[in-house]
Amino acid sequence: MKFFSDKKIMGRFFFCGASLLFLVSTLSCASAPKKIEGWTLVWSDEFSGNKLDSTKWDYQIGTGSQYGLNGWGNDELQYYTEENVSVKKGKLVIEARAEEKNGMKYTSSRIRTYKDDGTILYAPTFGRIEARMLLPSGNGIWPAFWMLPATDKYGVWASSGEIDILEAKGRLTNRTYGNVHFGQPWPGNKYTGSMYKFPDDGSFDDGYHTYALEWEPGSLKWFVDDKCFYETSSWWAMGLDDEEPYAYPAPFDVPFYIVLNLAVGGTFDDYRKPSDYEVPAQMLVDYVRVYEKDGGYNYDVKRPVPEQDTKKFESFNRGLGNDFIADKAFDSADVVGMMNNTMDKNSANWYFLTLGDFGGKATGTKEDGAFHITMENCGGEVHSVQLIQHLGIAKGYTYQIIFDAKASENRSMAVKLGGDDDNKWAIYSSQYSPKLTTEYQTFKYRFTMEDESDSQARLEFNVGLNPADVWIKNVKVLRVED
């Protein structure tokens, strides 16, 4: 999910067991902060008062339009208010309701340990961050417990990162998700993560469960009820115009604040909406706690390099030596006018696409060894007009993309290597945005393939959003030493 992507939280009162003794013992146990071997509690909110503690939390109100993210960047359907938050009987309650407000059909709440004026209420760098929660079910119900950077040291989302400790789809109660977002500013962002499935027919709405993240330099681990279900050390951060990433472990080496929210609808679960009987829905939070590791952290870490897929690398080479681009002169018979569903992804041909759905219209011609893109309508997205070639990219290898380019007037374009529709449009490289002038320049940037090998990876030159013509030539994709 993107920083666009906001997450929301909800829950409803639920407890198992009939005896009063059981209920009392459960509450008393939850109210005493537990001791975790190797970690010391440094911050918490036990929600023991009768209202939200304003020294620890602040509200975000509205639809996200004040941040340029209407619908919070995910086409969400709720309007956030203060009134949808309460603190009762030692629990934080965030409630989503079916009620209209300022043009939205639902209301809910989103709180964070940060204020709009830049005041940091609490933002740890490293630690164990956990919450004990009871999550609600229902179509389109989207609870979340997550973290965002307190500063944009490495740039706007997602180059400065996002950590999703817990997200859930209300209709799929037997599973939750943990993810991490990084890379470049959108749309050059990447993410990785995993799903947790509750054992023995369990579910997130059958009682309280503890969701936690252990964050150390060069390491992120996700837990549900103290079971680690995913960990990663592979990430990077890179500025929009940079050719090299920031030093590892950026961006996850700076303070991040905590967010709790409950969304309704949106992209996370394919725009589903709750039925009338599924709202109001509540998300209950027993506590939020942050622990610091005893003895401190090991800061001497290096970004891991995945094991090389030697067999796939050799098969992808096509007998071309160290350069994986077969047609440097754009002699491909199918270079102009092909549509996405007619591309032969196993060929070495170039394909030129104008995506009418995004308003793109252009023509492409071979001209003195270059491919000349004559713009007619630049469209509303950078990928409205594309020049594409498919090639095999093997896991664990480092590649350098080199090309010459110019334009009829100063402009930029977007270049990246990623997956096609069969690989869910995965992003393998950062999105490089070279600044073109009216004279040819040579551009180059490198990346290491950390995803699984892809025999049909997609090299894209995206030239939409700007009406100036573009010339591209001497394209190379070389295997280099990391």
For each residue, the residues with C-beta under 8 A, 3 or more apart:
1: 4 5 6 7 74 144 162 164 167 179 181 191 267 268
2: 5 73 74 157 158 162 181 186 189
3: 69 73 148 156 157 158 162 181
4: 1 69 72 73 74 157 186
5: 1 2 72 73 74 266 267 268
6: 1 64 69 72 73 74 76 110 144 261 263
7: 1 142 143 144 145 146 164 167 259 261 263 268
8: 76 78 94 96 108 109 110 142 143 144 261 262 263 264 283
9: 94 109 110 133 135 143 144 145 260 261 262 283 285
10: 94 95 96 108 135 136 141 143 262 281 282 283
11: 93 94 133 134 135 136 143 205 281 282 283 284 285
12: 134 136 205 281 282 283 284
13: 134 282 284
14: 134 205 206 207
15: 23 26 207
16: 206 207
17: 22 23 26
18: 22
19: 22 23
20: 23 24
21: 24 25
22: 17 18 19 25 26
23: 15 17 19 20 26 27
24: 20 21 27 28
25: 21 22 28 29
26: 15 17 22 23 29 30
27: 23 24 30 31 90
28: 24 25 31 32
29: 25 26 32
30: 26 27 90 132 208 286 287
31: 27 28 46 48 90
32: 28 29
33: 41 44 46 287 289
34:
35: 41
36: 39 128 291
37:
38: 293 294
39: 36 127 128 291 292 293 294
40: 291 292 294
41: 33 35 44 289 290 291
42: 124 127 290 291 292
43: 122 124 289 290
44: 33 41 287 288 289 290
45: 53 56 57 92 287 288
46: 31 33 90 287
47: 87 90 91 92 285 286 287
48: 31 90
49: 53 87
50: 87 88
51: 86 87
52: 57 85 87 92 111
53: 45 49 56 57
54: 57 58
55: 121
56: 45 53 113 121 122
57: 45 52 53 54 111 112 113 121
58: 54 111 112 113 114 115 116 119 121
59: 80 81 82 85 109 110 111
60: 80 110 111 112 116 261
61: 80 81 82
62: 65 66 79 80 102
63: 70 71 72 76 78 79 80 102 104
64: 6 67 69 70 71 72 73 76
65: 62 68 69 70
66: 62
67: 64
68: 65
69: 3 4 6 64 65 72 73
70: 63 64 65
71: 63 64 74 75 76 77 266
72: 4 5 6 63 64 69 76 263 266
73: 2 3 4 5 6 64 69
74: 1 2 4 5 6 71 263 266 267 268
75: 71 265 266 267 271
76: 6 8 63 64 71 72 142 263 264 265 266
77: 71 104 105 106 140 264 265 266 273
78: 8 63 96 104 106 107 108 262 263 264 265
79: 62 63 101 102 103 104 106 107 108
80: 59 60 61 62 63 84 107 108 109 110 261
81: 59 61 84 101 107 108 109
82: 59 61 85 109
83: 107 109
84: 80 81 94 95 96 97 107 108 109
85: 52 59 82 92 93 94 95 109 111
86: 51 92 93 95
87: 47 49 50 51 52 91 92 93
88: 50 91 93
89:
90: 27 30 31 46 47 48 286
91: 47 87 88 284 285 286
92: 45 47 52 85 86 87 260 284 285
93: 11 85 86 87 88 282 283 284 285
94: 8 9 10 11 84 85 108 109 111 143 260 261 262 282 283 285
95: 10 84 85 86 108 109 262 280 281 282 283
96: 8 10 78 84 106 107 108 136 141 262 263 264 274 279 280 281 282
97: 84 106 107 108 279 280
98: 105 106 274 276 279 280
99: 105 106 107
100: 103 104 105
101: 79 81 104 107
102: 62 63 79
103: 79 100
104: 63 77 78 79 100 101 107
105: 77 98 99 100
106: 77 78 79 96 97 98 99 264 265 279
107: 78 79 80 81 83 84 96 97 99 101 104
108: 8 10 78 79 80 81 84 94 95 96 97 261 262 263 264
109: 8 9 59 80 81 82 83 84 85 94 95 261 262
110: 6 8 9 59 60 80 259 260 261 262
111: 52 57 58 59 60 85 94 259 260 261
112: 57 58 60 148 257 258 259 260
113: 56 57 58 120 121 122 123 257 258 259
114: 58 119 120 121 123 148 150 257
115: 58 118 119 120 121
116: 58 60
117:
118: 115
119: 58 114 115
120: 113 114 115 123 150 255 257
121: 55 56 57 58 113 114 115 257
122: 43 56 113 257 258 290
123: 113 114 120 150 255 256 257 258
124: 42 43 127 129 215 255 256 290 292
125: 253 254 255 256
126: 215 216 217 292 293 297
127: 39 42 124 214 215 290 291 292 293
128: 36 39 212 213 214 215 290 291 293
129: 124 147 165 212 213 215 258 288 289 290
130: 165 210 211 212 213 223 288 289 290 291
131: 145 165 166 210 211 212 260 285 286 287 288 289
132: 30 208 209 210 211 285 286 287
133: 9 11 143 145 166 208 209 210 211 283 284 285 286
134: 11 12 13 14 204 205 207 208 209 283 284 286
135: 9 10 11 143 168 170 176 204 205 209 283
136: 10 11 12 96 141 143 170 205 262 281 282 283
137: 141 170 171 173 203 204 205 278 281
138: 141 170 171 274 275 278 279 281
139: 170 171 269 272 273 274 275 278
140: 77 170 171 264 265 266 269 271 272 273 274
141: 10 96 136 137 138 168 169 170 171 262 264 274 278 281
142: 7 8 76 167 168 169 170 262 263 264 265 266 268 269
143: 7 8 9 10 11 94 133 135 136 166 167 168 170 261 262 263 283
144: 1 6 7 8 9 164 166 167 168 259 260 261 262 263
145: 7 9 131 133 165 166 211 258 259 260 288
146: 7 162 163 164 165 166 167 258 259
147: 129 162 163 165 213 256 257 258 259
148: 3 112 114 161 162 256 257 259
149: 152 153 154 160 161 162 251 254 255 256 257
150: 114 120 123 254 255 256 257
151: 160 254 255
152: 149 155 156 160
153: 149 160 251 254
154: 149 159 160 161 237 239 246 250 251 254
155: 152 159 160 184 185 237 239 240
156: 3 152 159 160 185 186
157: 2 3 4 160 162 181 185 186 189
158: 2 3 161 162 181 182 183 184 185 186 189 190 191
159: 154 155 156 182 183 184 185 188 189 237 238 239 240 251
160: 149 151 152 153 154 155 156 157 237 251 254
161: 148 149 154 158 180 181 182 235 237 251 252 256
162: 1 2 3 146 147 148 149 157 158 180 181 182
163: 146 147 180 181 213 215 220 252 256
164: 1 7 144 146 167 177 178 179 180 181 193
165: 129 130 131 145 146 147 178 211 212 213 222
166: 131 133 143 144 145 146 176 177 178 211
167: 1 7 142 143 144 146 164 176 177 178 179 268
168: 135 141 142 143 144 172 173 175 176 177 204
169: 141 142 172 175 177 268 269
170: 135 136 137 138 139 140 141 142 143 173 269 274 278 281
171: 137 138 139 140 141 269 272
172: 168 169 175
173: 137 168 170 203 204 205 206
174: 197 198 201 202 203 204
175: 168 169 172 195 196 197 198 204
176: 135 166 167 168 195 196 204 211 224
177: 164 166 167 168 169 193 194 195 196
178: 164 165 166 167 193 194 196 213 222 229 230
179: 1 164 167 191 192 193
180: 161 162 163 164 191 192 193 220 232 235 252
181: 1 2 3 157 158 161 162 163 164 189 190 191
182: 158 159 161 162 189 190 191 235 236 237 251 252
183: 158 159 188 189 190 235 236 237 238 427 430
184: 155 158 159 188 189 237 238 239 240 430 431
185: 155 156 157 158 159 188 189 239 240
186: 2 4 156 157 158 189
187: 382 414 431
188: 159 183 184 185 238 240 414 416 427 430 431 433
189: 2 157 158 159 181 182 183 184 185 186 427
190: 158 181 182 183 235 427
191: 1 158 179 180 181 182
192: 179 180 232 234 235
193: 164 177 178 179 180 222 230
194: 177 178 222 229 230
195: 175 176 177 229
196: 175 176 177 178 222 224 227 229 230
197: 174 175
198: 174 175 201 202 203 204 224
199: 202
200:
201: 174 198
202: 174 198 199 206
203: 137 173 174 198 206
204: 134 135 137 168 173 174 175 176 198 209
205: 11 12 14 134 135 136 137 173
206: 14 16 173 202 203
207: 14 15 16 134
208: 30 132 133 134 284 286
209: 132 133 134 135 204 224 225
210: 130 131 132 133 223 224 225 226
211: 130 131 132 133 145 165 166 176 223 224
212: 128 129 130 131 165 222 223 224 226
213: 128 129 130 147 163 165 178 220 221 222 223
214: 127 128 219 220 221 223
215: 124 126 127 128 129 163 219 220 221 252
216: 126 219 293 297 298
217: 126 249 253 297 298 299 301
218: 233 248 249 301 302 303
219: 214 215 216 231 233 301
220: 163 180 213 214 215 231 232 233 252
221: 213 214 215 228 230 231
222: 165 178 193 194 196 212 213 228 229 230 231
223: 130 210 211 212 213 214 226 227 228 229
224: 176 196 198 209 210 211 212 227 229
225: 209 210
226: 210 212 223
227: 196 223 224
228: 221 222 223 231
229: 178 194 195 196 222 223 224
230: 178 193 194 196 221 222
231: 219 220 221 222 228
232: 180 192 220 235
233: 218 219 220 301 303 304
234: 192 303 304 306 450
235: 161 180 182 183 190 192 232 249 251 252 303
236: 182 183 245 246 248 250 303 430
237: 154 155 159 160 161 182 183 184 245 246 250 251
238: 159 183 184 188 242 244 245 246 430
239: 154 155 159 184 185 242 246
240: 155 159 184 185 188 433
241: 433 435
242: 238 239 245
243: 432 444 445 446
244: 238 445 446
245: 236 237 238 242 248 250 430
246: 154 236 237 238 239 250 251
247: 250
248: 218 236 245 301 302 303
249: 217 218 235 252 253 301 303
250: 154 236 237 245 246 247 253 254
251: 149 153 154 159 160 161 182 235 237 246 254
252: 161 163 180 182 215 220 235 249 256
253: 125 217 249 250
254: 125 149 150 151 153 154 160 250 251
255: 120 123 124 125 149 150 151
256: 123 124 125 147 148 149 150 161 163 252
257: 112 113 114 120 121 122 123 147 148 149 150
258: 112 113 122 123 129 145 146 147 288 290
259: 7 110 111 112 113 144 145 146 147 148
260: 9 92 94 110 111 112 131 144 145 283 285 288
261: 6 7 8 9 60 80 94 108 109 110 111 143 144
262: 8 9 10 78 94 95 96 108 109 110 136 141 142 143 144 281 283
263: 6 7 8 72 74 76 78 96 108 142 143 144 266 268
264: 8 76 77 78 96 106 108 140 141 142 273 274 279
265: 75 76 77 78 106 140 142 271 272 273
266: 5 71 72 74 75 76 77 140 142 263 269 271
267: 1 5 74 75 270 271
268: 1 5 7 74 142 167 169 263
269: 139 140 142 169 170 171 266 272
270: 267
271: 75 140 265 266 267
272: 139 140 171 265 269
273: 77 139 140 264 265
274: 96 98 138 139 140 141 170 264 278 279 281
275: 138 139 278
276: 98 279
277:
278: 137 138 139 141 170 274 275 281
279: 96 97 98 106 138 264 274 276
280: 95 96 97 98
281: 10 11 12 95 96 136 137 138 141 170 262 274 278
282: 10 11 12 13 93 94 95 96 136
283: 8 9 10 11 12 93 94 95 133 134 135 136 143 260 262
284: 11 12 13 91 92 93 133 134 208
285: 9 11 47 91 92 93 94 131 132 133 260 288
286: 30 47 90 91 131 132 133 134 208
287: 30 33 44 45 46 47 131 132
288: 44 45 129 130 131 145 258 260 285
289: 33 41 43 44 129 130 131
290: 41 42 43 44 122 124 127 128 129 130 258
291: 36 39 40 41 42 127 128 130
292: 39 40 42 124 126 127
293: 38 39 126 127 128 216 296 297
294: 38 39 40
295:
296: 293
297: 126 216 217 293
298: 216 217 301
299: 217
300:
301: 217 218 219 233 248 249 298
302: 218 248
303: 218 233 234 235 236 248 249
304: 233 234
305: 396 448 482
306: 234 395 396 448 449 450
307: 395 396
308: 313 394 395 396 397
309: 312 313 394 395 396 397 452 453
310: 313 314 394
311: 314 315
312: 309 315 316 392 394 395 453 455
313: 308 309 310 316 317 392 394 397 453 479
314: 310 311 317
315: 311 312 392 455
316: 312 313 324 391 392 393 394 453 455
317: 313 314 320 321 324 392
318: 324 326 348 392
319:
320: 317 323 324 325 326
321: 317
322: 478 479
323: 320 476 477 478
324: 316 317 318 320 391 392 393 399 477 478 479
325: 320 328 348 389 391 475 476 477
326: 318 320 348
327: 330 331 332 348 349 350 389
328: 325 369 473 474 475 476
329: 366 369
330: 327 335 350 366 369 370 371 473
331: 327 335 366
332: 327 335 347 348 349 350 351
333: 349
334: 338 344 347 349 350 351
335: 330 331 332 349 350 351 352 364 366 371
336: 352 363 364 365
337: 352 364
338: 334 342 343 351 352 353
339: 342 343 353
340: 343 353 421
341:
342: 338 339
343: 338 339 340 351 388 390
344: 334 347 349
345: 390 420 456
346: 390 455 456
347: 332 334 344 390
348: 318 325 326 327 332 389 391
349: 327 332 333 334 335 344 389
350: 327 330 332 334 335 371 387 388 389
351: 332 334 335 338 343 387 388 389
352: 335 336 337 338 364 371 373 386 387 388
353: 338 339 340 385 386 387 388
354: 360 361 362 384 385
355: 358 360 379 381 383 384 385 386 464
356: 359 360 361
357:
358: 355 379 380 381 383 384 464
359: 356 377 378 379 380 384
360: 354 355 356 377 378 379 381 384 385 464
361: 354 356 376 377 379 385
362: 354 373 374 375 376 377 385 463
363: 336 373 374 376
364: 335 336 337 352 371 372 373 374 387
365: 336 371 372 374
366: 329 330 331 335 369 370 371 372
367: 370 371 372 471
368:
369: 328 329 330 366 473 474
370: 330 366 367 404 471 472 473
371: 330 335 350 352 364 365 366 367 387 471 472 473
372: 364 365 366 367 469 470 471
373: 352 362 363 364 385 387 463 469 470 471 472
374: 362 363 364 365 469
375: 362 378 385 463 466 467 468 469 470
376: 361 362 363
377: 359 360 361 362 384
378: 359 360 375 384 385 464 465 466 467
379: 355 358 359 360 361 384 385 464 465
380: 358 359 384 464 465
381: 355 358 360 384 464 465
382: 187 413 414 462 463 464 465
383: 355 358 386 414 460 462 464
384: 354 355 358 359 360 377 378 379 380 381 464 465
385: 353 354 355 360 361 362 373 375 378 379 462 463 464
386: 352 353 355 383 460 461 462 463 464
387: 350 351 352 353 364 371 373 460 461 463 472
388: 343 350 351 352 353 458 459 460 461
389: 325 327 348 349 350 351 458 459 475
390: 343 345 346 347 420 456 457 458 459
391: 316 324 325 348 457 459 477
392: 312 313 315 316 317 318 324 453 454 455 456 457
393: 316 324 397 399 417 428 449 453 454 457
394: 308 309 310 312 313 316 397 449 453
395: 306 307 308 309 312 449 450 451 452 453
396: 305 306 307 308 309 448 449
397: 308 309 313 393 394 448 449 479
398: 446 447 448 449 479 480 481 482
399: 324 393 417 429 446 447 448 449 477 478 479 480
400: 444 445 446 476 477 478 480
401: 415 417 429 432 444 445 446 447 459 475 476 477
402: 442 443 444 474 475 476 477 478
403: 415 442 443 444 461 472 473 474 475 476
404: 370 440 441 442 443 472 473 474
405: 413 434 436 440 441 443 470 471 472 473
406: 436 437 438 439 440 441 470 471
407: 410 411 436 437 438 468 469 470 471
408: 438 468 469 470
409: 438 468
410: 407 435 436 437 438 468
411: 407 435 436 466 468 470
412: 433 434 435 436 466
413: 382 405 433 434 436 461 462 463 466 470
414: 187 188 382 383 431 432 433 460 461 462
415: 401 403 431 432 433 434 443 445 459 460 461 462
416: 188 427 428 429 430 431 432 459 460 462
417: 393 399 401 428 429 447 457 458 459 460 477
418: 423 425 426 427 428 429 457 458 460
419: 422 423 424 425 426 427 428 451 454 457 458
420: 345 390 423 425 456 457 458
421: 340 424 425
422: 419 456
423: 418 419 420 426 454 456
424: 419 421
425: 418 419 420 421
426: 418 419 423 451 454
427: 183 188 189 190 416 418 419 430 431
428: 393 416 417 418 419 447 449 450 451 454 457
429: 399 401 416 417 418 432 445 447
430: 183 184 188 236 238 245 416 427 445 447
431: 184 187 188 414 415 416 427
432: 243 401 414 415 416 429 443 445
433: 188 240 241 412 413 414 415
434: 405 412 413 415 441 443
435: 241 410 411 412
436: 405 406 407 410 411 412 413 441 468 470
437: 406 407 410 441
438: 406 407 408 409 410
439: 406
440: 404 405 406 471 473
441: 404 405 406 434 436 437
442: 402 403 404 474
443: 402 403 404 405 415 432 434
444: 243 400 401 402 403
445: 243 244 400 401 415 429 430 432
446: 243 244 398 399 400 401 480
447: 398 399 401 417 428 429 430
448: 305 306 396 397 398 399 482
449: 306 393 394 395 396 397 398 399 428 453
450: 234 306 395 428
451: 395 419 426 428 454
452: 309 395
453: 309 312 313 316 392 393 394 395 449
454: 392 393 419 423 426 428 451 457
455: 312 315 316 346 392
456: 345 346 390 392 420 422 423
457: 390 391 392 393 417 418 419 420 428 454
458: 388 389 390 417 418 419 420
459: 388 389 390 391 401 415 416 417 475 477
460: 383 386 387 388 414 415 416 417 418
461: 386 387 388 403 413 414 415 470 472
462: 382 383 385 386 413 414 415 416
463: 362 373 375 382 385 386 387 413 466 470
464: 355 358 360 378 379 380 381 382 383 384 385 386
465: 378 379 380 381 382 384
466: 375 378 411 412 413 463
467: 375 378
468: 375 407 408 409 410 411 436
469: 372 373 374 375 407 408
470: 372 373 375 405 406 407 408 411 413 436 461 463
471: 367 370 371 372 373 405 406 407 440
472: 370 371 373 387 403 404 405 461 475
473: 328 330 369 370 371 403 404 405 440
474: 328 369 402 403 404 442
475: 325 328 389 401 402 403 459 472
476: 323 325 328 400 401 402 403
477: 323 324 325 391 399 400 401 402 417 459
478: 322 323 324 399 400 402
479: 313 322 324 397 398 399
480: 398 399 400 446
481: 398
482: 305 398 448
